[in-house]
C-alpha cells in the first residue's frame, strides 16, 4: 500500500504543493483551498507540510453523522462522499491536526484524497520532501540517513 | 475580457491625501506590456515626469506582480518595484522573490501604486481587498527581520510582508526593499524612495483564487518547464546544493572575478569564500521562493570565530563577491556576517560591498584620511569590512553618511570619481567586463545602471559555448537577452529559470495562462517594446550615449593576474553595432521607424 510520506527536513517552503493541490482539485490556484498546508517558522527557517494522515481509527469518520466519511481499506484513504455530506463541519472540529478543513467559501469540506492514486503535490515537490511510496519504503530513507550519522560517531570513537 | 493570469485590478494609495482608490487594468497594455516590469513602466511613463527628483513627493512607486504569479509555474512569485531610482534617477525595476507578490495578488491586486508622502511613518495593511493606512511609529528604526516579525503580529501570522530597514528610513541611496524579512529587491536604491514617502512596511493577505485561460495547456506547459529545470545541472542540482555561490570558483576559474575594487579580475584565495566552502562551513539548508523548484536561497549560520552563533540567510554569489573578493577579504565568516548586517539594515549587498571596496582603494591611495574613517581601512581586513558596513548602516558619522550614498558619491567627494566601479552611478556586479566582453556591453547599456540581470550574457559566455574574449556576436547576444529578460521579468518568472528554459517555454506559459496568443518571436517583441519604453524614460530623464560607458579603469588598466591577464575593455565598436541592431540612432535614441514598428511612436 502506498502512503504520502513527508520529510520535514527537506521542505524548502516553496509552496508549489499548495498550488498544485488546489489546481488539481478545483482548476484554480488558491493555497487556502489546498488540502496540504505549509507552516513557516521563519526564525529558524523550518517549513512543515501538513495534510490528512488517513488515520486508521479516524475521529472525522467517527463524528460524521451521515456516513459521508469512510475508510477505504484497499487504498487506505479516508474518503469523503459529497452526496452524503451535509456540511455540518463536525469533522473539522474532531480532527486533532486541522487537516480536514473548509474551503474559503466555508461551504464545502475538503480533504486529501491522494488525487485518486497519484498525488499532484508530490509531482511538483522538487525537494522530495513529499513522496508517494510503498509503506515499507517510507521510512527507510530516513533510517539510512540517521544510520550514517551514527556511523560517523562510531568511526570517530574508533 | 481577461481570461486568466491577472486579477484585473490596480490599487492606488495616495499617502499625502490618505486616499485609496481602485481601477481596472488596461487590457491592451496587459497584452502589449505583459505585466510586472513592462506594464508598470508603461504606467510610470504616463504618470510622472522623468525629470523629477527621485526622492520628491512627485515620484511614484509601483509594486507589480506578473500574470504567472500565484500559480505553480516554476519560480513565478517574483515581485517588482518600479520607480524612478534613488541611486541614479534612471528607470528602476528592482525584483525580489519571497511570497509577498502572490499574496498581494490574492488580496485582489496585480499592481499597487504608491503616491505622495505620508506625514509620519506609516504601514499598509491590505486584507482581502480592503486597505488601511496605519501608524508605523512602533516599527521605526527596527531592522528588516524585526519589522517582518512585528508586522505579522500586528496583521496576520501568514501575511506576505514588505519592509525597509534603517538604511531606507535614512534615505541611503543604496537601500533595498525587503520582502518577508529576508528577500530583497536589492538594486537601484528603491528602499530610499519608500523612505522618502515615510512608508515603512506593507502587509498583505488574501483569499482570491487565480484562474488561468486554458487549464490543460497550462498544466502541460508547467510540467514541461519543471521537467527541464530538474534535468538541468545548475537549476536541478548545483543551485540547491551550493546556491548561486557555486559561481565563485567558476567565474574566478576563467579570470572574471573582479577583486581589489577592479584592480584585478582574479582572486587567488577564492576557494576560501566559494560556494563549496559555504556549503561545508555555514549552510544549514536550502530555501525556495514561491513555487520555486530551484531553491537557491541559503539559510546559514556562523559556527566559529568572533561571530559564532549568528544565523541568517545568504550570502548569494554577488554578496560573497562584493563583500569578499572586491574588498580582498577571504574570511568567509566575516563575509557572511557583513551580509547579515546588510540584510538587517536593508542595504544592497552588491553596492554596499563595492562601496567598501572603493573606500579601501581610496584609503590605500591616500585620498581618504584615517581621521575620517576612525580606523585603518585596508584591502583584505575582515574587521574593517564589518565595521565599515556598520558605519554605512547606522549613518551616525559623516563618513558613514558618505558610504551610505554609494561608491560614486564617495569617490566624487574625495575628488576621484574614477575610483568608483560603476555605470550610471550604480556599482558593478560580480563579473569583470574586461575578461567577459559581453557583460561589459550589458553593464554599459543596462537601463538601470551596471547590472547583470537585465541580460545575463554569462550563461552563454562562461557557462555556454560563446567565446568570452571577443566582442563578436555580443551586440546581438546582449540585445536578445535584454529583450527576453524584459519579457520574462514581466511575467513574474525568475531569471534563473533561463539556465534551463527559454523564450519558447516561457511564452507558452504566458499564452496558456492569459489567453494572449504569443509565440516565441512575439514574446521577444514584447520584450523589445518594454526595453524601448525604459529607454524612452531614461532619455526623458536626461540620459544619453555618454552614460552608456564603462569606467576608465576598465579601458586603461589591464587585468593583473589569472587566466584573463592583460585584458582590457573597449566598447567603442560594439556599442555602435548594438545601437544599430536596436534601431537607435548613433546617440542611442530610438528611431521613429523602430518605435512605429513597436507601436509606441507616441511615447517619445
Interface residues (C-beta under 8 A of the other chain):
Chain A: X9 X12 X13 X14 X15 X16 X19 X20 X22 X23 X26 X27 X28 X29 X30 X31 X32 X33 X40 X42 X43 X45 X104 X123 X124 X126 X127
Chain B: X70 X71 X72 X74 X99 X106 X148 X149 X158 X180 X181 X182 X207 X208 X209 X210 X211 X212 X215 X219 X223 X226 X229 X230 X236 X240 X284 X285 X286 X287 X288 X289 X290 X291 X292 X293 X294 X295 X297 X299 X313
